[in-house]
Amino acid sequence: MITLGVETATMQGGVAITGAEGSMLAEIRLNVRTTYSERLLPALDYLLTQTGLDIGQIELLAISAGPGSFTGLRVGFGLVKGIAYAFPGKKVVAVPTLEAFAWRLPFSSAPVCPLLDARRGELYGGIFAWSGNGFCRLVPESVLSPEGWIRAAAGVCGPERDKIILLGEGARIYRERFSAGLGEKALFAPPEVTPGAACVAYLGARMAAEDRFADPARLVPLYIRKSEAEMK
């Protein structure tokens, strides 16, 4: 199944196309300081040109569903919905952003805690553990302060687990706090381990195999918390 993965929930997103059994065909990764609206469509056009595919040949649309940047999510959802409406019958899956991020470290013997900067001194995160042939949630997607995630990580480690892997921009921003709070239990993934559209595409194909499709008309991001405008 030819799958288009779209990651716009974070600043390190992009687009990817995978083929049968998740084989990588191409990926473009963007560290976006301008808006995705300026770079996403040109990136997709370039990706299609380089792979020799056209958008009609894409069989599955996998969108990183959040949590993450409100603006980025809206741009990504707009792209996927637009393609789905233009090509009726295309399948769509909404892939949890943090679970897809955790897939950068499959088979990890330690729990994996991806953390994204949610602004206002908070972090989007979740804690995942490898089980069988995929990740299970030890702590579901939430928005907490760094201290809240320190407590969550410490609770997950307990006496049975010695380490936890922290990854993402949130872990980098608050590294000193996590180091102080968790000590030697905290392992930090290198900075090049960032969210990727290829992981979104791969996990999306797995979800499609389980018939976990989304209705494009009802597809909405997983924001977790209200926007600043809604709060005000």
N, C-alpha and C positions, 0 to 999 in steps of 0.2 A: 504494500500500500504506500503510495507516494504521499508524504505528509509534509505540510508546511507548518513549522513551529514559529510562533511569534512571541517574543519576550519584550514587553514594554513596561513592566511593573517596576523595574529598577533602572538605575542610571547606566548599568552595564548590560544592555539588552541586545536585540538584533533579530535576525530572521535566519531560519535554517530549513533545508529540505532533506528529508531522509527517504530511503527507499525500502525495499523488502527487508524484513527482520531488523529494522532500525538502522540499516547501513547508511552511512553518511554520504550524501551527495554534495552538499555545499553548505557553508555557514558564513554569515557576516556578523561580526560582533561590534557593537557600537558603545563607546563610552560617551554618553550624550550629555553635553552641557547646554546645547540648544534643545529645542523641543523635537520630539519624535516626528511631529507633523512635517518637519522640514527634511527629514532624512530617511524615514521609514519606507516610503514608496520608491524613491530612487534606489535604496538598498535592495528591495524586493525585485525591482526591474533588472538590476545588475545580476542578481542571483539567478533569475530565470534565464537571462541571456547566457550566462556562463555555463549553465547546466543543459542548455538546449531545450528547455521545457517551456510550455506556455501555461498560463494559469488554469486553462481548462483541463490540463492533465493532472493537476493536484486533486487527490482523492479525499484527503482529510485535512481539516483546518484545526490546528491545536493552538489555543490561545492561553497564555499565562494569565490566570484569572484573578490574581491578587492573593494577599494584600500587597500594597505598594503605592507608588506615586499615583494620585488620583488622575492627574492630567495624562500621564503615560498610559494608564489603563484605558482611559477613554479613547485615546488615539488607537491603541491596539485593537480594542473591541470594535471601533468604527471600521477599521480595515477588514477585520474578519467578517463582520456583519455585511459589509458592502459586497465582499466576494460571494458570501453565501446567498445574498439576494440576487446578485447578477447571474449566478450559476446555481439555480435551484437543484436540489438533490445532493449537493455536497454535504458531507458529514462534518459536524463540528463537535469538538470536545473542549470543555473548560478545565484546564489543568491547574491544580493548586500551585501557586508560585513557589512557596517554601519547600514543598515536597519535591518539585522539579529541581530546585537548588540543591537539596540534599542528595539527589542522584549524581551530583558531581563526585560523590564519595561512596559509591556502592560497595557492599561487602564489608563496610567498616565494622570492626569489632567494638568500637566505642560509639556511644550515642553521638548524633550529629545535630548541632544547633545552629541553623542559619539565622542570621540577624540582619534586618534591614533598618535603615534610619527612618523613623516615622516622624522626625522633627519634634519640637517641644519637649526634648529630653526623654523621649520614649523610643522603643524599638518594636518593630514587628518581628515576631519570631515563632518558632516551634521547635520541639525536640523530637527527633526521629531515631529509631533503632532498627537495624537490619534484622529481618526475620523471614526465613524461608527464601523467597525470591523477590523480596521488595521491602520497603520501609513501612513500619507501623508507627503510629503516633504515641509517644510517651506523654507529651504535652501538646495539646492542639494549638493551632494558630491563634495567637493572642497579641495584644499590644500592652507592653509593660515597661516600666522604668528599667534601667540597667540593674539596679538593685533587685528588682522583681525577678529578672532573668537569672541573676546570681543565685537567688533562693531556689528558683525552679531547677537550675542545673545541679545545685548541691543536693536537692531532694532526689533527683534522678540518679545521681552517682551513688549516694549512700555507701554502705559497706561493700556492696557487690561489684560496683564499677569504680575503677580507679581514675578514669579519664573521661573527658567530654571534649569533642572537637567543635570549636566555635569558628564560624566562617561568615564572610560578608562584611559590608561596609560598617554595619553596626558594631561588629566585634572589633574592627580596627579603630573606630572612633573612641570606643570606651575600653580599649585594651588594658589600660592601667587599672581601671576599676575591676575588671574581670580577673586580672592577675592577682590583685590584692584580695579579692573576695573568695577566689577558688584555689589560689595557690597552684601547686603542681598538678591539680586535676585538670586545669585549663590547657588545652592544646589549641593553637591558632593555625588555621589553614593559611597557606601562602596567599599573597594578594592576587595572584593570577587565577585563583579559584573563585570565579564570579558566576552569577547566574548566566545561563546560556539557552538560546533558542533550541539548540540541538537536544538538550535534555527535555525541554517542553515537548518537542516533536516525538521523542522516544517514549516518554511517559504517556503522551496522548495516544500513540499507537497501541500501547498496552491497554489503556482505558477503552479504546475502540474495540479491541478484541473481546472485551467484557460487555460490549453494547452500552457503555456509559456515555451516550451521546447527549448533547444539549440542543434545545430548540433555539435557533438563532433569534427568533422573535422575543423570547423571554430571557435571553442571555444578558446577565448583568455581572459586573465585577464584585469580588469579595473585598469590600472596603474595610470591614471590621469596625472601624469607628466612623463617626460623622466627620464631614469636611469642616474646615474652619468656618466657612460661611454658614453652614447649618447650625453649628454650635453657637454662633453669634446671633 
